[in-house]
Amino acid sequence: MSDTPARLLKLLSLLQTPREWPGGELAERLDVSPRTIRRDIDRLRDLGYPVEASRGSVGGYRLVAGAAMPPLLLDDEEAVAIAVGLRAGAGHAIEGVDEASVRALAKLEQVLPSRLRHRVSALQNATVPLTRGDGSTIDPRTLTTLASAAAGRERLRFAYRSGDGTRTKRQVEPYRLVSTGQRWYLVAYDLGREDWRTFRVDRVGEPYATGARFTPRPLPVEGAGSDTGSGETGSGDAATFLARSMRRMQPELRLDVWFGAPAEFVTARLPAHLGAPQPDGEGGCRLRASCTDSLEWVALRLALVDCEFSVAGPPQLVAYLEGLGARLTRAAGAGTEPRQGAGPEPRHGTGPEQG
């Protein structure tokens, strides 16, 4: 193999396999001399790839972890697997899968050959995910379009459906995508309204990058809701802006909850944005936090911790849990009372058939 760039790419692809390669085997694979392999290894090191050499009769070369992340070479199967995994995670706003994952997906899909893009789409369309049910699903292509436009400072056009069902056309300068763990939001400057806005990405349709570039504006220090002014401008943070915007749209809940389980147990089962409960010294723990989530969602997440708990506040959450508990109790009791005209008593201990 006389083409040096092509040979270096082939050598790098081999070294990215997690094993140690004897110099002779690499030379045989690439049809060059061991001396050429040594020179190529030096070239890779100069490019920032940390290639480690071991001496001896069975010595060889292997790629190790370095101080920086060098470019990776992926074969077709690896590229498809990574794209499908990133799409699945990004499409359901899974907690911990943030904007970085969407940026990675946007970069990968930008360079995927058409044959691999078709394979990714076919596999995605043939897969039915089992979702948690407390968030909205999103077409990953919408996320990658928004992420690419924000990264490239490119104006966007899209259709938007508001909470009351009103449909509008928007043209914006996208600033950042923000994930709350439940949903994705786009923070952007709305050119038609001449103000900053936050958009729920699951309500965005037909996003189109116009190709027109823009210089980013300073994000407001004071957040704004989707139908209010932005206030004083300055240097701001997209996540903080979104949090303030959501507080204006929905009242804040100040939680005071006691759990009858260790803090580590509870922390592992609560969404990260609620914070970590503090041990009470008696085997339990107490959570004091503020959030703008709905009463229904908070009640469900507290119940899913799967331990005894009691809520001291806020009062509206206490009232909602009392009503929910009464409904659940009635629902459980209804199954024990014989109903007129009911058929034979069902057998207990058997669930739906599973394949």
GUMIVO-77800 format. One record per residue (C-alpha): residue number from 1; residue in three letters; x, y, z. Coordinates in nm, 4 decimals, always signed. Last residue first. Layout:
# residues N
[site NUM,ala,[X,Y,Z]]
...
This chain:
# residues 355
[site 355,gly,[-4.3663,-1.3929,+2.3966]]
[site 354,gln,[-4.5606,-1.2817,+2.6936]]
[site 353,glu,[-4.9049,-1.3955,+2.8001]]
[site 352,pro,[-5.0771,-1.1466,+3.0204]]
[site 351,gly,[-5.0489,-1.2064,+3.3936]]
[site 350,thr,[-5.1237,-1.5065,+3.6084]]
[site 349,gly,[-5.1179,-1.5016,+3.9882]]
[site 348,his,[-5.4911,-1.4836,+4.0367]]
[site 347,arg,[-5.7533,-1.6681,+3.8359]]
[site 346,pro,[-6.0521,-1.4608,+3.7385]]
[site 345,glu,[-6.3835,-1.5132,+3.9131]]
[site 344,pro,[-6.6351,-1.6492,+3.6667]]
[site 343,gly,[-6.8497,-1.3938,+3.4847]]
[site 342,ala,[-7.0024,-1.0817,+3.6281]]
[site 341,gly,[-7.3747,-1.0331,+3.5965]]
[site 340,gln,[-7.3965,-0.8339,+3.9122]]
[site 339,arg,[-7.0524,-0.7455,+4.0397]]
[site 338,pro,[-6.8892,-0.9270,+4.3319]]
[site 337,glu,[-6.6747,-0.6958,+4.5461]]
[site 336,thr,[-6.3005,-0.7625,+4.5599]]
[site 335,gly,[-6.2120,-0.5740,+4.2410]]
[site 334,ala,[-6.3750,-0.2541,+4.3603]]
[site 333,gly,[-6.1445,-0.2406,+4.6614]]
[site 332,ala,[-5.8329,-0.1711,+4.4515]]
[site 331,ala,[-6.0035,+0.1062,+4.2553]]
[site 330,arg,[-6.1506,+0.2564,+4.5688]]
[site 329,thr,[-5.8062,+0.2626,+4.7313]]
[site 328,leu,[-5.6549,+0.4142,+4.4169]]
[site 327,arg,[-5.9182,+0.6867,+4.4117]]
[site 326,ala,[-5.8651,+0.7655,+4.7813]]
[site 325,gly,[-5.4879,+0.7773,+4.7341]]
[site 324,leu,[-5.5229,+1.0152,+4.4397]]
[site 323,gly,[-5.7445,+1.2486,+4.6398]]
[site 322,glu,[-5.5060,+1.2491,+4.9351]]
[site 321,leu,[-5.2072,+1.2872,+4.6992]]
[site 320,tyr,[-5.3669,+1.5932,+4.5366]]
[site 319,ala,[-5.4384,+1.7533,+4.8728]]
[site 318,val,[-5.0792,+1.7019,+4.9906]]
[site 317,leu,[-4.9499,+1.8394,+4.6594]]
[site 316,gln,[-5.1704,+2.1491,+4.6960]]
[site 315,pro,[-5.0461,+2.1991,+5.0525]]
[site 314,pro,[-4.6772,+2.2137,+4.9519]]
[site 313,gly,[-4.5697,+2.0516,+5.1672]]
[site 312,ala,[-4.5362,+1.8054,+5.4539]]
[site 311,val,[-4.5413,+1.4993,+5.2269]]
[site 310,ser,[-4.4959,+1.1518,+5.3725]]
[site 309,phe,[-4.2999,+0.8595,+5.2308]]
[site 308,glu,[-4.2836,+0.4812,+5.2553]]
[site 307,cys,[-4.0748,+0.3227,+4.9824]]
[site 306,asp,[-4.1010,+0.2531,+4.6096]]
[site 305,val,[-3.9409,+0.5690,+4.4671]]
[site 304,leu,[-4.2182,+0.5379,+4.2074]]
[site 303,ala,[-4.4674,+0.7033,+4.4436]]
[site 302,leu,[-4.2600,+1.0215,+4.4565]]
[site 301,arg,[-4.2331,+1.0217,+4.0777]]
[site 300,leu,[-4.6094,+0.9877,+4.0338]]
[site 299,ala,[-4.6898,+1.2684,+4.2769]]
[site 298,val,[-4.4374,+1.4971,+4.1056]]
[site 297,trp,[-4.5871,+1.4253,+3.7608]]
[site 296,glu,[-4.9449,+1.4882,+3.8718]]
[site 295,leu,[-4.8565,+1.8064,+4.0582]]
[site 294,ser,[-4.6901,+1.9451,+3.7427]]
[site 293,asp,[-4.3199,+2.0273,+3.7389]]
[site 292,thr,[-4.1976,+2.3761,+3.8339]]
[site 291,cys,[-3.9508,+2.2617,+4.0992]]
[site 290,ser,[-3.8211,+2.3550,+4.4437]]
[site 289,ala,[-3.6456,+2.1201,+4.6845]]
[site 288,arg,[-3.6449,+1.9916,+5.0413]]
[site 287,leu,[-3.6047,+1.6156,+5.0490]]
[site 286,arg,[-3.5822,+1.4348,+5.3818]]
[site 285,cys,[-3.4101,+1.1073,+5.4643]]
[site 284,gly,[-3.4694,+0.7839,+5.6551]]
[site 283,gly,[-3.2456,+0.5519,+5.8560]]
[site 282,glu,[-3.2756,+0.7505,+6.1791]]
[site 281,gly,[-3.0110,+1.0187,+6.1241]]
[site 280,asp,[-3.2373,+1.2285,+5.8996]]
[site 279,pro,[-3.0272,+1.1734,+5.5847]]
[site 278,gln,[-3.0487,+1.4586,+5.3279]]
[site 277,pro,[-3.2383,+1.4240,+5.0011]]
[site 276,ala,[-3.0567,+1.4869,+4.6711]]
[site 275,gly,[-3.1737,+1.7337,+4.4071]]
[site 274,leu,[-3.5053,+1.7546,+4.2236]]
[site 273,his,[-3.3188,+1.8094,+3.8943]]
[site 272,ala,[-3.1622,+1.4640,+3.9231]]
[site 271,pro,[-3.4906,+1.2785,+3.8879]]
[site 270,leu,[-3.5493,+1.0513,+4.1902]]
[site 269,arg,[-3.4801,+0.6774,+4.2098]]
[site 268,ala,[-3.1032,+0.6784,+4.2763]]
[site 267,thr,[-3.1476,+0.9609,+4.5275]]
[site 266,val,[-3.3997,+0.7549,+4.7255]]
[site 265,phe,[-3.1703,+0.4559,+4.7794]]
[site 264,glu,[-2.8699,+0.6767,+4.8579]]
[site 263,ala,[-3.0740,+0.8797,+5.1093]]
[site 262,pro,[-3.1663,+0.5684,+5.3064]]
[site 261,ala,[-3.5380,+0.4743,+5.3203]]
[site 260,gly,[-3.8527,+0.5944,+5.4977]]
[site 259,phe,[-3.8804,+0.9064,+5.2860]]
[site 258,trp,[-3.9784,+1.2530,+5.4161]]
[site 257,val,[-4.0947,+1.5181,+5.1677]]
[site 256,asp,[-4.0841,+1.8982,+5.1768]]
[site 255,leu,[-4.1297,+2.0247,+4.8221]]
[site 254,arg,[-4.1575,+2.3894,+4.7247]]
[site 253,leu,[-4.3639,+2.3874,+4.4051]]
[site 252,glu,[-4.3159,+2.6798,+4.1682]]
[site 251,pro,[-4.6140,+2.8064,+3.9715]]
[site 250,gln,[-4.6102,+2.7491,+3.5941]]
[site 249,met,[-4.5471,+2.9880,+3.3049]]
[site 248,arg,[-4.3254,+3.2349,+3.4916]]
[site 247,arg,[-4.1372,+2.9498,+3.6571]]
[site 246,met,[-4.0865,+2.7909,+3.3166]]
[site 245,ser,[-3.9174,+3.1038,+3.1820]]
[site 244,arg,[-3.6917,+3.1257,+3.4839]]
[site 243,ala,[-3.5820,+2.7658,+3.4344]]
[site 242,leu,[-3.5340,+2.8210,+3.0615]]
[site 241,phe,[-3.3132,+3.1267,+3.1178]]
[site 240,thr,[-3.1103,+2.9372,+3.3752]]
[site 239,ala,[-3.0554,+2.6523,+3.1302]]
[site 238,ala,[-2.9642,+2.8950,+2.8506]]
[site 237,asp,[-2.7144,+3.0937,+3.0590]]
[site 236,gly,[-2.7017,+3.4740,+3.0489]]
[site 235,ser,[-2.4707,+3.7627,+2.9638]]
[site 234,gly,[-2.6782,+4.0774,+2.9292]]
[site 233,thr,[-3.0307,+4.1822,+2.8485]]
[site 232,glu,[-3.2943,+4.3192,+3.0808]]
[site 231,gly,[-3.6471,+4.1980,+3.0270]]
[site 230,ser,[-3.7490,+3.9110,+2.7990]]
[site 229,gly,[-4.1054,+4.0055,+2.7200]]
[site 228,thr,[-4.3891,+3.7588,+2.7613]]
[site 227,asp,[-4.5688,+3.4942,+2.5516]]
[site 226,ser,[-4.3207,+3.2041,+2.5565]]
[site 225,gly,[-4.2102,+3.2900,+2.9077]]
[site 224,ala,[-3.9162,+3.5176,+2.9756]]
[site 223,gly,[-3.5958,+3.4881,+3.1712]]
[site 222,glu,[-3.4064,+3.7838,+3.3239]]
[site 221,val,[-3.0394,+3.7911,+3.2267]]
[site 220,pro,[-3.1334,+3.8023,+2.8614]]
[site 219,leu,[-2.9088,+3.6120,+2.6170]]
[site 218,pro,[-2.6659,+3.8348,+2.4289]]
[site 217,arg,[-2.7320,+3.8119,+2.0538]]
[site 216,pro,[-2.5541,+3.5558,+1.8371]]
[site 215,thr,[-2.4301,+3.6898,+1.5002]]
[site 214,phe,[-2.6399,+3.5442,+1.2201]]
[site 213,arg,[-2.6057,+3.3212,+0.9157]]
[site 212,ala,[-2.8770,+3.2691,+0.6530]]
[site 211,gly,[-2.8746,+2.9083,+0.5277]]
[site 210,thr,[-3.2478,+2.8731,+0.5894]]
[site 209,ala,[-3.2327,+2.5697,+0.8185]]
[site 208,tyr,[-3.5757,+2.4093,+0.8006]]
[site 207,pro,[-3.7769,+2.2592,+1.0850]]
[site 206,glu,[-4.0986,+2.0889,+0.9661]]
[site 205,gly,[-4.2696,+2.0684,+1.3055]]
[site 204,val,[-4.1890,+2.1891,+1.6559]]
[site 203,arg,[-4.4293,+2.0867,+1.9323]]
[site 202,asp,[-4.2017,+1.8064,+2.0618]]
[site 201,val,[-3.9242,+2.0684,+2.0695]]
[site 200,arg,[-4.0973,+2.2770,+2.3343]]
[site 199,phe,[-4.0059,+2.6334,+2.2416]]
[site 198,thr,[-3.8515,+2.9039,+2.4614]]
[site 197,arg,[-3.8662,+3.2651,+2.3394]]
[site 196,trp,[-3.6478,+3.5742,+2.3172]]
[site 195,asp,[-3.7917,+3.8859,+2.1562]]
[site 194,glu,[-3.8488,+4.0573,+1.8226]]
[site 193,arg,[-4.1843,+3.8827,+1.7808]]
[site 192,gly,[-4.1203,+3.7864,+1.4175]]
[site 191,leu,[-3.7463,+3.7384,+1.4699]]
[site 190,asp,[-3.7908,+3.4998,+1.7637]]
[site 189,tyr,[-3.4569,+3.4737,+1.9472]]
[site 188,ala,[-3.4059,+3.1134,+2.0530]]
[site 187,val,[-3.4011,+2.8709,+2.3468]]
[site 186,leu,[-3.5129,+2.5304,+2.2191]]
[site 185,tyr,[-3.6575,+2.2870,+2.4732]]
[site 184,trp,[-3.6246,+1.9099,+2.5082]]
[site 183,arg,[-3.8485,+1.7182,+2.7462]]
[site 182,gln,[-3.8560,+1.4995,+3.0561]]
[site 181,gly,[-3.4894,+1.5054,+3.1594]]
[site 180,thr,[-3.4906,+1.8871,+3.1428]]
[site 179,ser,[-3.2972,+1.8989,+2.8151]]
[site 178,val,[-3.1795,+2.2330,+2.6759]]
[site 177,leu,[-3.1066,+2.3155,+2.3099]]
[site 176,arg,[-2.9210,+2.6416,+2.2621]]
[site 175,tyr,[-2.9272,+2.9739,+2.0721]]
[site 174,pro,[-3.1445,+2.9336,+1.7641]]
[site 173,glu,[-3.2072,+3.2548,+1.5645]]
[site 172,val,[-3.5738,+3.2256,+1.4829]]
[site 171,gln,[-3.8366,+3.2215,+1.2100]]
[site 170,arg,[-4.1742,+3.0949,+1.3281]]
[site 169,lys,[-4.4918,+2.9781,+1.1566]]
[site 168,thr,[-4.7969,+2.9460,+1.3804]]
[site 167,arg,[-5.0420,+2.6808,+1.4986]]
[site 166,thr,[-5.2703,+2.7423,+1.7966]]
[site 165,gly,[-5.3391,+2.4197,+1.9884]]
[site 164,asp,[-5.3772,+2.5722,+2.3346]]
[site 163,gly,[-5.0248,+2.4663,+2.4363]]
[site 162,ser,[-4.8717,+2.6190,+2.1234]]
[site 161,arg,[-4.8096,+2.4348,+1.7970]]
[site 160,tyr,[-4.5067,+2.5550,+1.6019]]
[site 159,ala,[-4.4143,+2.5312,+1.2342]]
[site 158,phe,[-4.0481,+2.5858,+1.1579]]
[site 157,arg,[-3.7947,+2.8269,+1.0094]]
[site 156,leu,[-3.4376,+2.8422,+1.1364]]
[site 155,arg,[-3.1514,+3.0895,+1.1105]]
[site 154,glu,[-2.7968,+2.9534,+1.1060]]
[site 153,arg,[-2.5419,+3.0038,+1.3813]]
[site 152,gly,[-2.3646,+2.6772,+1.2822]]
[site 151,ala,[-2.3981,+2.5230,+1.6309]]
[site 150,ala,[-2.7580,+2.6409,+1.6660]]
[site 149,ala,[-2.8473,+2.5254,+1.3140]]
[site 148,ser,[-2.6851,+2.1857,+1.3699]]
[site 147,ala,[-2.8665,+2.1383,+1.7006]]
[site 146,leu,[-3.2052,+2.2332,+1.5542]]
[site 145,thr,[-3.1643,+1.9982,+1.2572]]
[site 144,thr,[-3.0315,+1.7219,+1.4828]]
[site 143,leu,[-3.3288,+1.7526,+1.7165]]
[site 142,thr,[-3.5841,+1.7477,+1.4345]]
[site 141,arg,[-3.4126,+1.4453,+1.2804]]
[site 140,pro,[-3.4405,+1.2713,+1.6182]]
[site 139,asp,[-3.8225,+1.2811,+1.5843]]
[site 138,ile,[-3.9359,+1.3569,+1.9360]]
[site 137,thr,[-4.1175,+1.1538,+2.2024]]
[site 136,ser,[-4.3005,+1.3310,+2.4811]]
[site 135,gly,[-4.2309,+1.2679,+2.8477]]
[site 134,asp,[-4.3768,+1.0824,+3.1457]]
[site 133,gly,[-4.4688,+0.7602,+2.9618]]
[site 132,arg,[-4.1521,+0.5693,+3.0467]]
[site 131,thr,[-4.0953,+0.4489,+2.6911]]
[site 130,leu,[-4.0724,+0.0948,+2.5506]]
[site 129,pro,[-3.9271,+0.1584,+2.2043]]
[site 128,val,[-4.0763,+0.0116,+1.8838]]
[site 127,thr,[-3.8037,-0.0634,+1.6301]]
[site 126,ala,[-3.8662,-0.1104,+1.2576]]
[site 125,asn,[-3.8564,+0.2627,+1.1852]]
[site 124,gln,[-3.5194,+0.2986,+1.3602]]
[site 123,leu,[-3.3709,+0.0056,+1.1680]]
[site 122,ala,[-3.4867,+0.1481,+0.8358]]
[site 121,ser,[-3.3667,+0.4976,+0.9224]]
[site 120,val,[-3.0204,+0.3740,+1.0231]]
[site 119,arg,[-2.9931,+0.1562,+0.7136]]
[site 118,his,[-3.0931,+0.4458,+0.4844]]
[site 117,arg,[-2.8330,+0.6745,+0.6436]]
[site 116,leu,[-2.5783,+0.3978,+0.5905]]
[site 115,arg,[-2.6423,+0.3842,+0.2141]]
[site 114,ser,[-2.6561,+0.7641,+0.1943]]
[site 113,pro,[-2.3063,+0.7979,+0.3418]]
[site 112,leu,[-2.3005,+0.9302,+0.6988]]
[site 111,val,[-2.1109,+1.2595,+0.7258]]
[site 110,gln,[-2.3888,+1.4877,+0.8530]]
[site 109,glu,[-2.5482,+1.2031,+1.0470]]
[site 108,leu,[-2.2394,+1.1754,+1.2674]]
[site 107,lys,[-2.2095,+1.5466,+1.3379]]
[site 106,ala,[-2.5796,+1.5803,+1.4227]]
[site 105,leu,[-2.5664,+1.2719,+1.6473]]
[site 104,ala,[-2.2687,+1.4128,+1.8360]]
[site 103,arg,[-2.4478,+1.7457,+1.8784]]
[site 102,val,[-2.7543,+1.5606,+2.0076]]
[site 101,ser,[-2.5442,+1.3725,+2.2600]]
[site 100,ala,[-2.3785,+1.6955,+2.3765]]
[site 99,glu,[-2.7210,+1.8552,+2.4264]]
[site 98,asp,[-2.8086,+1.6194,+2.7077]]
[site 97,val,[-2.8713,+1.2503,+2.7673]]
[site 96,gly,[-2.8630,+1.2476,+3.1489]]
[site 95,glu,[-3.2372,+1.2053,+3.1818]]
[site 94,ile,[-3.3790,+1.0459,+2.8686]]
[site 93,ala,[-3.5200,+1.3039,+2.6284]]
[site 92,his,[-3.7052,+1.0336,+2.4317]]
[site 91,gly,[-3.5747,+1.1009,+2.0801]]
[site 90,ala,[-3.2218,+1.1738,+2.1999]]
[site 89,gly,[-3.1677,+0.8301,+2.3473]]
[site 88,ala,[-3.3037,+0.6336,+2.0532]]
[site 87,arg,[-3.1270,+0.8531,+1.8006]]
[site 86,leu,[-2.7945,+0.8220,+1.9827]]
[site 85,gly,[-2.8250,+0.4424,+1.9872]]
[site 84,val,[-2.9234,+0.4245,+1.6190]]
[site 83,ala,[-2.6337,+0.6507,+1.5182]]
[site 82,ile,[-2.3836,+0.4518,+1.7274]]
[site 81,ala,[-2.4923,+0.1171,+1.5807]]
[site 80,val,[-2.4931,+0.2485,+1.2227]]
[site 79,ala,[-2.1420,+0.3932,+1.2579]]
[site 78,glu,[-2.0098,+0.0715,+1.4139]]
[site 77,glu,[-2.1536,-0.1459,+1.1359]]
[site 76,asp,[-2.0131,+0.0742,+0.8598]]
[site 75,asp,[-1.6606,+0.0989,+1.0042]]
[site 74,leu,[-1.5708,+0.3790,+1.2401]]
[site 73,leu,[-1.2492,+0.5821,+1.2567]]
[site 72,leu,[-1.2139,+0.7994,+1.5625]]
[site 71,pro,[-1.0722,+1.1507,+1.5844]]
[site 70,pro,[-0.8477,+1.2142,+1.8874]]
[site 69,met,[-0.9893,+1.2905,+2.2341]]
[site 68,ala,[-0.7217,+1.4608,+2.4403]]
[site 67,ala,[-0.4944,+1.3590,+2.7296]]
[site 66,gly,[-0.4442,+1.0076,+2.5975]]
[site 65,ala,[-0.6033,+0.6644,+2.6313]]
[site 64,val,[-0.4076,+0.3885,+2.4620]]
[site 63,leu,[-0.3644,+0.2651,+2.1030]]
[site 62,arg,[-0.1598,-0.0522,+2.0758]]
[site 61,tyr,[+0.1698,-0.1525,+1.9244]]
[site 60,gly,[+0.3827,-0.4664,+1.9439]]
[site 59,gly,[+0.6105,-0.6844,+2.1475]]
[site 58,val,[+0.6267,-1.0610,+2.1148]]
[site 57,ser,[+1.0053,-1.0764,+2.0653]]
[site 56,gly,[+1.0595,-0.7885,+2.3018]]
[site 55,arg,[+0.9545,-0.4272,+2.3314]]
[site 54,ser,[+0.6118,-0.2741,+2.3894]]
[site 53,ala,[+0.4952,+0.0305,+2.1929]]
[site 52,glu,[+0.2189,+0.2729,+2.2926]]
[site 51,val,[+0.0298,+0.4793,+2.0364]]
[site 50,pro,[-0.1222,+0.7982,+2.1793]]
[site 49,tyr,[-0.2784,+0.9584,+1.8682]]
[site 48,gly,[-0.1996,+1.3307,+1.8618]]
[site 47,leu,[-0.1108,+1.3839,+1.4971]]
[site 46,asp,[+0.2618,+1.3550,+1.5765]]
[site 45,arg,[+0.1876,+1.0178,+1.7356]]
[site 44,leu,[+0.0209,+0.9055,+1.4135]]
[site 43,arg,[+0.3288,+1.0106,+1.2144]]
[site 42,asp,[+0.5571,+0.8191,+1.4541]]
[site 41,ile,[+0.3447,+0.5057,+1.4028]]
[site 40,asp,[+0.3775,+0.5565,+1.0267]]
[site 39,arg,[+0.7585,+0.5673,+1.0552]]
[site 38,arg,[+0.7589,+0.2440,+1.2583]]
[site 37,ile,[+0.5255,+0.0769,+1.0078]]
[site 36,thr,[+0.7565,+0.1817,+0.7234]]
[site 35,arg,[+1.0483,+0.0129,+0.9026]]
[site 34,pro,[+0.8404,-0.3039,+0.9472]]
[site 33,ser,[+0.8113,-0.3140,+0.5649]]
[site 32,val,[+0.4875,-0.2683,+0.3747]]
[site 31,asp,[+0.1975,-0.4875,+0.2616]]
[site 30,leu,[-0.0549,-0.3268,+0.4982]]
[site 29,arg,[-0.1587,-0.6519,+0.6657]]
[site 28,glu,[+0.1964,-0.7934,+0.6519]]
[site 27,ala,[+0.3464,-0.4802,+0.8076]]
[site 26,leu,[+0.0787,-0.4828,+1.0794]]
[site 25,glu,[+0.1530,-0.8482,+1.1520]]
[site 24,gly,[+0.5264,-0.7808,+1.1714]]
[site 23,gly,[+0.4789,-0.4905,+1.4089]]
[site 22,pro,[+0.2824,-0.7059,+1.6517]]
[site 21,trp,[-0.0646,-0.5586,+1.7187]]
[site 20,glu,[-0.1937,-0.5247,+2.0739]]
[site 19,arg,[-0.5715,-0.5405,+2.1154]]
[site 18,pro,[-0.8733,-0.3120,+2.1472]]
[site 17,thr,[-0.9325,-0.2403,+1.7744]]
[site 16,gln,[-0.8459,+0.1256,+1.7286]]
[site 15,leu,[-0.5014,+0.0134,+1.6100]]
[site 14,leu,[-0.6488,-0.1497,+1.2981]]
[site 13,ser,[-0.8418,+0.1627,+1.1972]]
[site 12,leu,[-0.5336,+0.3753,+1.2579]]
[site 11,leu,[-0.3289,+0.1536,+1.0248]]
[site 10,lys,[-0.5966,+0.1783,+0.7545]]
[site 9,leu,[-0.6086,+0.5563,+0.7908]]
[site 8,leu,[-0.2290,+0.5764,+0.7806]]
[site 7,arg,[-0.2200,+0.3584,+0.4675]]
[site 6,ala,[-0.4740,+0.5814,+0.2920]]
[site 5,pro,[-0.2704,+0.8905,+0.3760]]
[site 4,thr,[+0.0596,+0.7195,+0.2667]]
[site 3,asp,[-0.0569,+0.5774,-0.0677]]
[site 2,ser,[+0.2001,+0.2991,-0.1318]]
[site 1,met,[+0.0000,+0.0000,+0.0000]]
